[in-house]
Amino acid sequence: MKITLFAILVLLAGQSFAQRPKPSSDSIPMSINNQNTIAVKGIFNGVDTLALNFDSGTTELVLINAVLKNKLKTPAKLYDTPYPLRIGKTVYQTKVYDAQLTGHGTDGRFGWDLFTGKVVELNYDQQLMIVHDALPYPVKKRNGFTKLKMVFIEDLVFVSGQIKQNGTAIRDLFLFDTGYQRTAMLDHDLLMRGKFPTEKMQVIKTVIMRGAQGNEIPVSTTNLETLSIGKYHLKNVPVQQTTANKPIKGMQRHILGNEVLKRFNVVLDFQKNIIYLKPNHLFNDPYIDQKKVGS
């Protein structure tokens, strides 16, 4: 009787395991240009095919004014009307906002919140953006990945990082921003508060950058001795600083941009709010401003 009961239990357990649905994944071709903008194809409102930047430093969908005026087959109502946006096999619902500028070669950008409850992989080695229902097994086993905790502030995703110069090290939160095309933007007030030796950082250049709404931002690019993310330490990183405007409006925070982030295959786990990073074939790429200095 005991043997028969055990056999039935084993059989039922096997059937339960066999009937468990296999986690699904949606693989989407992803490109990256020489300005570090990553882009995928999206179909807006069922009819308009757009090149869209995945910007983890924003939310919802932002389209540039030129696209809103001249490219859409049906005018979009801004700010309060949800529209369907197909990316890969999945149709997401999102409101639409306007901006003057977006990443080079794209029509707009979409934010992390489309993937709430999902796991998003940015695989630069395979040139794929993969949306998973569950964390892939190799990532779960931490094969070569470093692990960062997400910190949410006003619906934006931050991670801990450290900067170091001439023996002074400061650890702080950085906006995890795949939409920012350069390495990192450092908040001047935070640097002053931490008595960070900015005067000892070599100035590479000073330029005028433009924000998403076209506003002018004077920016100095300087050489940072060490930028640390998880267990990885990047040396001699050309970073941006501005004193006239905040990198993030209304906040004293640094920004970590895609010229650094592209060096890692990234897994964003929006189920457990963890980011995994693993170096890829771009890890030792020269920085854009280093290329200019050496030319």
Rosetta blueprint (number, residue, H / E / L):
1 M L
2 K H
3 I H
4 T H
5 L H
6 F H
7 A H
8 I H
9 L H
10 V H
11 L H
12 L H
13 A H
14 G H
15 Q H
16 S H
17 F H
18 A H
19 Q H
20 R L
21 P L
22 K L
23 P L
24 S L
25 S E
26 D E
27 S E
28 I E
29 P E
30 M L
31 S E
32 I E
33 N L
34 N L
35 Q L
36 N L
37 T L
38 I E
39 A E
40 V E
41 K E
42 G E
43 I E
44 F E
45 N L
46 G L
47 V L
48 D E
49 T E
50 L E
51 A E
52 L E
53 N E
54 F E
55 D L
56 S L
57 G L
58 T L
59 T L
60 E L
61 L E
62 V E
63 L E
64 I E
65 N H
66 A H
67 V H
68 L H
69 K H
70 N H
71 K L
72 L L
73 K L
74 T L
75 P L
76 A L
77 K L
78 L L
79 Y L
80 D L
81 T L
82 P L
83 Y E
84 P E
85 L E
86 R E
87 I E
88 G L
89 K L
90 T E
91 V E
92 Y E
93 Q E
94 T E
95 K L
96 V E
97 Y E
98 D E
99 A E
100 Q L
101 L L
102 T L
103 G L
104 H L
105 G L
106 T L
107 D L
108 G E
109 R E
110 F E
111 G L
112 W H
113 D H
114 L H
115 F H
116 T L
117 G L
118 K L
119 V E
120 V E
121 E E
122 L E
123 N E
124 Y L
125 D L
126 Q L
127 Q L
128 L E
129 M E
130 I E
131 V E
132 H E
133 D L
134 A L
135 L L
136 P L
137 Y H
138 P H
139 V H
140 K H
141 K L
142 R L
143 N L
144 G L
145 F L
146 T E
147 K E
148 L E
149 K E
150 M L
151 V E
152 F E
153 I E
154 E L
155 D L
156 L E
157 V E
158 F E
159 V E
160 S E
161 G E
162 Q E
163 I E
164 K E
165 Q E
166 N L
167 G L
168 T E
169 A E
170 I E
171 R E
172 D E
173 L E
174 F E
175 L E
176 F E
177 D L
178 T L
179 G L
180 Y L
181 Q L
182 R L
183 T L
184 A E
185 M E
186 L E
187 D E
188 H H
189 D H
190 L H
191 L H
192 M H
193 R H
194 G L
195 K L
196 F L
197 P L
198 T H
199 E H
200 K H
201 M L
202 Q L
203 V E
204 I E
205 K E
206 T E
207 V E
208 I E
209 M E
210 R E
211 G L
212 A L
213 Q L
214 G L
215 N L
216 E E
217 I E
218 P E
219 V E
220 S E
221 T E
222 T E
223 N E
224 L E
225 E E
226 T E
227 L E
228 S E
229 I E
230 G L
231 K L
232 Y E
233 H E
234 L E
235 K E
236 N E
237 V E
238 P E
239 V E
240 Q E
241 Q E
242 T E
243 T L
244 A L
245 N L
246 K L
247 P L
248 I L
249 K L
250 G L
251 M L
252 Q L
253 R L
254 H E
255 I E
256 L E
257 G L
258 N H
259 E H
260 V H
261 L H
262 K L
263 R L
264 F E
265 N E
266 V E
267 V E
268 L E
269 D E
270 F L
271 Q L
272 K L
273 N L
274 I E
275 I E
276 Y E
277 L E
278 K E
279 P E
280 N L
281 H L
282 L L
283 F L
284 N L
285 D L
286 P L
287 Y L
288 I H
289 D H
290 Q H
291 K H
292 K H
293 V H
294 G H
295 S L
